[in-house]
Amino acid sequence: MRKKAILVLVGMLFLSLVVILPEGQARDLTKLGLKPSYNLGGATVTYISWTADRMKNYFNEDPVVKGRLTEAEKKFNCKIQFLQTRDIPATNMARLLAGDSAYDLWHTQTRIGYYELVSEGAAYPMDEILPEKYYAGLSHMEREAIKILEFKGHRWGIGGTHWGAGLWNGGSLIVYYNKSILEREGLPDPYKLYRENKWTWDQATEIVKRATQDKNGDGAIDQWGISRVVPEGLIVLNNGSVTRMDKNGRPVFTMDEPAALEALQLYADWNRMGAIGGKFVNGDAALDMHFIGSGVDNMKMKDEWSVVPIPRGPRCDQYLFPHWSPETVIIPVNSKNPEAMAALNAFLFREEDVTMNLALARLVRTREAAEIFRRIQTDWAGESRSLFEAFGGKLIEETIKKVIAGEKSPAVAMSEIKPVVQAELDQLFSK
């Protein structure tokens, strides 16, 4: 029996080796409706991203993909390099105008370059050449991001990149909660409230209020109710939005509508209580609103913690997972072979590179948190914190600061900036 178990273990180890060795990495591109191979004629392919160095290190160091760059260079007859820059989209446009982008792959986000580039006609409309089979073969996160990022009737994205987190959705917003603090203070478990469909703004406010305390008696708060608040997340969970598409497919600024104003008022109320502060990772805040991928930072905490969806507002009857900033790779309009470039990206970045179990081990600690992570992977339908953040986003951010500081009411503040933000959105869609 023991011998048989050893043989099984050896077999499993052998299979694991097959997965990570370069010769076991070949991907059948025909399953995506593409050709089995492409010839880029020895050209140099350049990935441009604010995370380019991480991508490069990932391919050089992660045992699952080590050797894949070399394999791709042989399969596509090219050289691959990575250009690290925060200067997006300026760098991309400069390369396009100089004619240097014919073999570029541009990593973009809603807040980093995407709309600026596609609105200027700098990107190739990939739905004109890629078959439906290609999109169907992508991960859920990639498909939903491409769909939500459609612009003027076209799909511009080709999929995602990663540097170890895989193609799982780690960008959706949730609420972390410190189980140790809540148990110590006799406060309810948010996950239990969520399972009973009772995790609402009222319940969250009760926790935020009661957890905010002066623990050492020096007259200053040293335990906070919540360390970070993403106001757009509260807005989405009240059935509101920063922008909404009208019947003509143009974005309309909607933060002056009741759903958004109520969320901003809740944020201001929490701030007025003195409940916002501290650092969740330091164990001095009961709650924290951030994206689920930041769970990796909380692994060093001594306190027990878990995650739950953002609480529902009075206008919302479901739990949603708004994404921090949907992203996708796009291809410049002067690409010499856009289909081959899409194939190359799909060859390099694959859904199976990081298993669900590995993603869970990196990001969450509890079974409840794992359940939330899994739900995000199937339920996220493209909802976003602020889809057009690059347009008017800084003005909105500064105005929200004034609202929570009590300098202006939500209604007055949003009515004042609406014409300015709407003008930026109109200019974007008039190009």
N, C-alpha and C positions, 0 to 999 in steps of 0.2 A: 504493500500500500504506500509506504514511504517512498519506494523507488518510483512508483507511478507518479506520485506528487512531484518528485524532483524532475521527472521527464516533462511533466506539464509546465512546470516553472521554466525549464530550459527552453521549451517551445515558445512560451510567452516572451521570454527575453529575446529570442531569435526574431520573432515577429516585430518586436519593438525596434530592433536594429534595422530591419528591413525598412521601417518607416523613416528612420532618420538618415540612412545612407543616401548619398547623392543619386546613385543608380536606381534607387527605389522611389525617386521623386517625380518621374515623368508623368505629366498630366495629359490626358486625352482631350485636346481642345475641340475635337469634333463634337463632344457632348454639349458644347456651348454653341454649336452651329457654326463653328469656325473651321478653317483649314487645319490639317495636322501640324503644319510647320510654316514658317515665314522666313524670308531672306531680306534683311535690312541692309545688305551690301557693305557690311563692315562699319556702318555709321555708329556714332556715339549717342546713346540715349541718355537724356538728362532728366532726372527726377528733381523737381523744384518744390520745396516744402520748408515750412518752419520747423519740421521734425526730420529733415533729411539725414542729419547725423545719427539720429536714433535708428532710422531705417537701415542705414549702412552698418551700424554696429550690430543690429539684430541679425542681419544676414551673415555677418562674419563670426558671430559668437553663439547663436542659438543652435543647439545640436539638431533640432528638427529641420532647419532650413540651411544649415551650413553646407556650402557647395552649390546651392541653387542658383546663385548669381552666375557662377561659371557655367553651369548647365544651360541657363537661359542664354548666355552669350553665344554658346555653341549652337543652340537650337534656332536662334533668331539671327545669327551671324552679325553680332553687334558688340559694342562695349557699353557698359552701364556705369554711369556716375551719378552722384547725389550732390545737389547744390542747396546748401543750408542758407536760408535767408528769411528775415522777418519783413523784408521790403516787398510785400505782395499787395497789390498786383503790379507795382511799378516795374519790378524786375522782369516779370512776364511780358509786359507790354514792350519794354525796351528790347527784349530778345526777339519778339515778334516783328517789330519795326525794322530791326537790323537783319532779319532773315535767319536768325540763329536758332529758331524754335521748331524747325521742321521735324525734329526727333525728340521733342520735349514731352514730358508727362507732368501735368500741373495738379498738385494736391491743393484743394481749396475747401473752405468752409463758408457758411452763410455770413460769418463775420470777418472772414479773411479771403477776400478776392473773388469769390464765386460770382456774385451778381455784377460786380464791376467789370469782370472779364466777359461774361456772356452778353451783357447789355451793350458792350462796345463792339460786338461782332468778332471778338478775339478767339472764340471757341468754335469747335466743329460740332454741328448737330448730329450726334452719333446715332440717333434713331433712324437716320436716312440710310445707314449702311449695316447696322448691327441687327441680326434677326431676333425675334421675340424669344427664341430658344436661349439666346445669350443672357438676356435679362432674367429669364426664369431660372437660370442656373446659378445666379448670384445668391448671397445670403439674404435673409430677411431684412437685416439692417440696410444693406446696400440697395436692395430693391425699393424699400420705402423712402430712403434718402433721395434716390434718383427721381422717384415719383413726385415727392413734395417739392423738389427743386426744378420741376419743369418750368420752362420760361418761354412765353410766346409760342406755345404749342409744340415745343421740342423737348426731347430728353437729351441733355448734354453730358451727363455723368456716365462713367463706365464702371464704377465700383470703388472700393476702398483700398486703403493701405493699412499697415499696422507695424508695430515693432515689438510684438510680444503679447499684446492683449487679444490678438486674433480679430476676427470680423464680428465679434459679439457687440451688442449695444452696451457700451459702458458709459454713454453720455447722457442717458435719461436721468432726470432729476427725481430724487427721493428724499426722505427724511431719515437721518440717522438718529437713534435714541440710545442714551446711556442707561442700560438696564440697572446698573448698580445704583445710580442716583435715584431713579424712579422707585426702586424697591425700598431704598433707605428713607425716602420721603413719603412713602405710602401712596404713591401716585399710580394710576392705571397703566397697564401695558398697552401701548399704541397698536401693536400687532393684533392683540385680542379685540380691541375696538374695531380695527379694520375688518377682521373676519366676521364681526357682528354687524358690519356696515354702519358703524357708529363713529368712525374716525372723521370728525368734522372740525370746522374752525372753532366751534365752541369748546369741544373737548381739548383741542390743541391749546387754546387760550388758557384754559384752566391749568393745564400742565405748565405752560410757560410762566404763568403768574405765580403759581405755588412753588415752583422750583427756584425762582429768583430769590436769593437770600444773602444776608450778611452772616456767614457761618462763624467768623471769629469775633464778632461783636465790636469791630472797630468803626462802625458807622458807614462802611463802604461795601457795596455788593461784591461778593467774591465767588458766587455761584449763580450762573445765569440760566434763564429759561431756554434760550436758543442762541447759538453762536453766529450762524449766518442765515440770512433770509434772501431768497431769490423772488422778488416781487412778481415777476412775470409768471413764475410757477404758481403762485397763489391766484393770479388772474386766470390762468388756464383752468385751474381746478375750481373756478367759479363760473365756468362756461363763458369766459371772456377771452380777449386776445389783445395783442398790441396792434396788429393789423388784421384785416379780413379782406378776402378777394371779393370784388363786386361782380355783377353779372357779366361784365366785360373782361374779367380776368385781371383787373388792376387792383393793387393793394390800397385799402382805405384805412387811415389811422383811426383806431377804435378805443384808445385808452381814455377817452372822455365818456364812454358808455358806462351805465350803472355797474355792470359786473366788474369792470376794471377799477372803477372808483372805490367800490366796496373793498376790494383787495388791498388797494393802496392805503385805505383808512385803517384796515386791520394791521398792516405793517407799521403805520404811524402809532397806533394804539400800543402795540408791543414795545415800540421804542420809548414811548412816553412812560411806560411802566419801569423802564430801566432794565428790561428783560433781555435785551440783545447785547451780547458781548462774550468775552472769554474765547477759548479755543477748545472745540470738542475733543481734539486729540489729547489735550492736557487733562481731560476729565473734569473740567469745571463748567460744563454746559450740559443741560439735559437733552436738548435737541440740536440738530444741525441740518440745514437744507443744502444739498449739493448733489452732484451727479454720482451715480453708483460706482463709477470707476475710481473715484477718490477713496474708496474703501481700502485701497492698498496702503494709504497713509495712516489709517487707523489700526492697522495690525499690531503696532507697537504699544497700544493702549493697555494699561493694567485693568481698567474697568471692563465689565462685560457690555457689549453693545450689539445692536441689531439694526435692521432697516424696515421701513414701512412706506407706503405711498404718501405723497403730499396729502394733507387732510382736505376733504371736500368743502367747498363753500356752499351757501344756501341755494345757489342757482344750478348746482351740478349734481347729477345723480349717479355718477360713476367715478372710478379712480383712473386717472390718466398719468402718462409718464412723459411730460414734455422734454424734448431733447435740448441740451445746452446749446448746441450749434451743429446741425446736420452738415455732413461733409461728403465730398466725392472727388474723384480724379476726373479732370477734363483734359481734352486734347486741343492744341492750338489749331486755328483754322487753316494754317499753311502746312499742316502735317503732310509729309510725303506718303505715308501709308497709315492712315488712322485705324484701319481694321487690325493691322499688325500690332500697333501700339496698344490697342485694347486687349489683344490676345496676350501680349507680353505682361501687362498688368495682372491679368487673370492667372497667368502662369506663375507669377511671383507671389501673389497674395491669395491664399486659399482659406476657405472656411474651416477646413479640417486641421489646419496648422496648430490650433490651440483647441483642445477638447473642452467641453462644458465643465468637466470636473476640474480641470486645471484652472479655468477662469474663475470658478467658484472658490478654489483654494487660495487664489491670489486676492480676491476682492471681498469675501464675506466670511463670517465666523459661525453663523447659526443656521439651523435648518429653515427657520422662518425667512431669513435674509436670502437664502438660496432659492426659496419659493418665489420671492419677489423678483429676483434676478431672472429666473426662468420665465416668469410671466412677462417681463419686459421684452424678452427675446421674441415672443409670439404676439403680444398685444400692441406693441408700439405701432401706431399707424401714421407716423410722420408728424405728429403734433410737436410744435417747437416753442421754445421759450420766447424767441423774438426772431422771426424768420428774416426780416430785413434790418437787422441790427446795424449793418454798415451805413444805413441811411437814417440819420437823425438819432442814432443810438446814444451818442455822447450827450446830446441835449436832453434826451429823455432821462439818462442816468443822473445828470446834474439836477434836473427838476425833481426827480424822486427824492433826492437828498434833501431838498428844501421842504418837500411834503412831510417826510418823516421827522424833520427837525421842527415842524410846526410853523414854519414861516408862511406857508400857503396851504389852503385846503386842496384836496385832490382835484375837485371840480374846477377851481380857478386855475390851478397850475396847468392842468391838461388842456383847458380851453385856450390858454395863452400860447402854448407851443404847437397846437394842432396845425395852424396854417403853415408854419415853418416846416414841420415834419412832412406834411402832406405835399408840400411843394417839392421836397427832395424825392419823394416817392413818385410823384408825377413826372419829374425830370428823368428818373430812371426808366420808366416805362414808355417814355416818348422817344427814346433813342432807337 
